């Protein structure tokens, strides 16, 4: 998995002509497998290998001057998962279709749930209804801010807040053959500086040094341990934990459903222009 992430990130840095905080990667490449739905990328020493029967979510983002594009899709080699992937893909496009200026976020979520739950998947003789993962959401995107405050639910019963002109949203849906709820699990790899944090006095010199590296290279964009390693940082885990304890940097552990189940994700970024709705992450293949 580390090779997959490295290839994706190297290609994106080249294509976006990475230039410090002016252009580059918006967050670490996610490659969550099977029951893990989000926020997994390998740390140093992780030798996980993608297998034929795995369901892998590839989730990455790039930015120019803090304007972020967030996109994800699911890869599965075994055709038995086709209906799971189809359910989540169609749910995402339903969310995009329903989105628009003055649309209530709760209405988008209800439409997504209806489509996703209309699918079933048969795995090893057992039939599973595809469930939306109800505590994962889409989200509005701001400049240098991947989660800008509004959430786009993927089940009914969400907030009646309306989408507004010129807003940017990541419309992402997650489906599962498990419980349809995720919890923190496994070793943390994703971190992000708190967007609203002010000056916090630090006593540990190593924490000050690490925060300086984070400010210079990532700002308020998400990062991972691999990226700190790439910058030549070492023996930083105590300092990183200290920054977390002080509320400066937030850890984002992998989010997992029940072990043994399978999860899928599809995501696009849309911009609500005054006269149209644009999918800015759209490509020829998805």
ZICOR-V804690 format. One record per helix or strand of 3 or more residues. SS is the DSSP state (helix for helix, strand for strand). FROM is the first residue (numbers start at 0). LEN is the number of residues. If there is no record, write none. Layout:
BEGIN
SS:FROM:LEN  SS:FROM:LEN
END
This chain:
BEGIN
helix:1:14  strand:22:11  strand:35:3  strand:54:10  strand:66:10  helix:78:20  helix:104:12  strand:119:4  strand:125:4  strand:137:5  strand:167:9  strand:182:11  helix:204:13  helix:224:6  helix:236:9  strand:248:8  strand:262:10  strand:276:3
END
